[in-house]
């Protein structure tokens, strides 16, 4: 009888250990979704005079405040990737130039499998930790 109890205890502990290891792996390492932003080579001239890339970004943030407010509502863990995409998309060449940006729900294209050749690609991998934060964001904004 005591041997059976010991076996059940060892099996139970092994199962609990496996569940804990799987939970840790899926929370920290497993990629549930890859969010992709593509920065096209198509450039539009905003005709706004500038002296540097940072100034262009500031000018555009003021001019298109509604669109940038939408980006600022995104969860904090996406900030770095959004900034990387903006830095690549906006530059100064006597006037502010803006490259076409798509993917990640930023335009009519919701999901992008891959960017076209010669386009810059910014990829963010959503792991379990970020997925839970993103789920909270979707709930807060009433999207689910």
Backbone torsions as a table, in degrees:
resi	resn	phi	psi	omega
1	UNK	NA	-43.1	-179.8
2	UNK	-67.4	-34.6	179.0
3	UNK	-64.6	-40.3	179.1
4	UNK	-64.1	-41.1	179.1
5	UNK	-63.9	-41.1	178.2
6	UNK	-63.9	-42.0	178.4
7	UNK	-62.8	-45.2	180.0
8	UNK	-63.2	-37.7	178.8
9	UNK	-65.5	-44.4	179.2
10	UNK	-65.1	-43.8	178.9
11	UNK	-63.5	-42.6	178.9
12	UNK	-62.9	-43.3	178.7
13	UNK	-65.0	-38.5	178.3
14	UNK	-65.1	-41.5	178.3
15	UNK	-64.3	-43.9	178.4
16	UNK	-61.8	-41.6	178.7
17	UNK	-63.3	-42.2	178.2
18	UNK	-63.9	-43.3	178.9
19	UNK	-63.2	-42.9	178.2
20	UNK	-63.7	-41.9	179.0
21	UNK	-64.7	-42.5	179.0
22	UNK	-64.7	-42.1	178.1
23	UNK	-61.4	-45.7	178.7
24	UNK	-60.9	-44.1	-179.3
25	UNK	-62.9	-50.2	-177.0
26	UNK	-67.5	-31.8	180.0
27	UNK	-72.4	-38.8	-172.6
28	UNK	-104.0	-28.1	-169.0
29	UNK	-121.9	-37.2	-174.6
30	UNK	-67.4	131.4	179.7
31	UNK	-91.7	112.9	-179.8
32	UNK	-83.9	-31.3	-175.4
33	UNK	-156.2	140.6	174.7
34	UNK	-108.9	115.3	176.7
35	UNK	-90.8	129.4	-174.4
36	UNK	-122.4	131.9	173.8
37	UNK	-117.8	130.5	179.7
38	UNK	-110.8	134.5	176.2
39	UNK	-111.2	110.6	-175.1
40	UNK	-75.2	165.4	173.7
41	UNK	-86.1	-6.8	176.7
42	UNK	-68.0	124.4	-176.4
43	UNK	-119.3	135.5	174.2
44	UNK	-114.2	138.2	177.3
45	UNK	-88.8	120.9	179.9
46	UNK	-79.3	-13.2	-177.8
47	UNK	62.1	20.8	174.9
48	UNK	-98.3	120.1	-178.2
49	UNK	-64.7	147.1	-178.0
50	UNK	-150.6	168.0	176.1
51	UNK	-125.9	-2.8	179.3
52	UNK	-170.2	162.2	-177.6
53	UNK	-60.8	-42.9	-179.9
54	UNK	-61.3	-38.6	178.7
55	UNK	-64.7	-39.6	178.2
56	UNK	-59.8	-45.4	-179.1
57	UNK	-62.4	-42.4	178.0
58	UNK	-63.0	-43.9	179.6
59	UNK	-61.7	-45.2	-179.1
60	UNK	-67.6	-35.5	177.3
61	UNK	-63.3	-38.4	178.0
62	UNK	-71.8	-40.9	-176.5
63	UNK	-71.2	-36.1	-177.9
64	UNK	-120.2	52.8	-173.7
65	UNK	-59.3	-33.9	-179.7
66	UNK	-62.8	-43.4	179.2
67	UNK	-66.9	-40.0	-179.0
68	UNK	-72.9	-29.9	174.7
69	UNK	-63.7	-37.9	177.4
70	UNK	-61.0	-40.4	178.5
71	UNK	-69.1	-34.7	-179.2
72	UNK	-70.7	-18.9	177.8
73	UNK	-76.0	-16.3	-179.7
74	UNK	-62.2	154.0	179.1
75	UNK	-57.8	150.6	-176.1
76	UNK	-56.3	-35.2	-175.8
77	UNK	-67.9	-13.5	177.1
78	UNK	-92.2	-10.1	-176.3
79	UNK	-53.4	-46.7	-176.5
80	UNK	-61.3	-43.2	-178.8
81	UNK	-71.2	-37.8	177.5
82	UNK	-65.1	-42.1	177.4
83	UNK	-62.9	-40.5	177.9
84	UNK	-61.0	-42.4	179.3
85	UNK	-66.8	-42.5	179.5
86	UNK	-64.8	-41.1	178.8
87	UNK	-61.6	-33.7	179.1
88	UNK	-79.4	-27.8	-173.6
89	UNK	-87.6	-25.3	-174.5
90	UNK	-116.6	128.5	177.3
91	UNK	-150.3	163.9	-177.6
92	UNK	-106.2	130.6	173.3
93	UNK	-141.1	67.0	-171.1
94	UNK	71.5	-37.5	170.4
95	UNK	-127.1	160.2	-179.3
96	UNK	-70.8	126.9	179.2
97	UNK	-111.4	141.3	-177.3
98	UNK	-130.4	126.7	175.3
99	UNK	-87.1	153.0	177.1
100	UNK	-70.5	131.5	179.5
101	UNK	-120.3	132.5	177.7
102	UNK	-146.5	164.7	-176.2
103	UNK	102.6	169.7	179.1
104	UNK	55.3	29.7	178.3
105	UNK	73.0	16.7	-178.3
106	UNK	-83.4	-13.2	178.9
107	UNK	-144.1	-158.9	179.5
108	UNK	-68.6	-15.6	178.7
109	UNK	-93.9	112.7	-177.6
110	UNK	-77.6	-50.9	-177.6
111	UNK	-121.2	141.9	179.7
112	UNK	-124.5	123.4	178.0
113	UNK	-70.5	-43.6	179.3
114	UNK	-158.8	148.8	176.4
115	UNK	-77.1	158.4	178.3
116	UNK	-70.4	162.6	179.1
117	UNK	-59.4	143.0	179.7
118	UNK	70.6	10.5	174.5
119	UNK	-101.0	148.5	176.4
120	UNK	-80.4	140.3	-178.1
121	UNK	-120.9	129.2	174.2
122	UNK	-115.2	118.2	-176.1
123	UNK	-115.9	134.1	173.9
124	UNK	-122.0	128.2	-179.8
125	UNK	-97.3	120.6	179.0
126	UNK	-88.1	112.7	175.5
127	UNK	-96.2	-178.5	-176.5
128	UNK	-56.0	-45.0	-178.3
129	UNK	-59.4	-49.6	-179.0
130	UNK	-69.8	-34.1	179.7
131	UNK	-62.4	-39.7	177.8
132	UNK	-65.5	-40.9	177.6
133	UNK	-65.1	-39.9	179.4
134	UNK	-66.8	-37.1	176.2
135	UNK	-62.5	-42.9	175.8
136	UNK	-60.8	-42.0	178.1
137	UNK	-60.7	-44.4	179.7
138	UNK	-64.1	-37.7	177.2
139	UNK	-66.7	-44.5	-179.4
140	UNK	-61.8	-37.2	-177.9
141	UNK	-87.1	-1.2	177.1
142	UNK	75.4	20.2	-179.7
143	UNK	-84.5	-12.9	172.0
144	UNK	-139.1	NA	NA
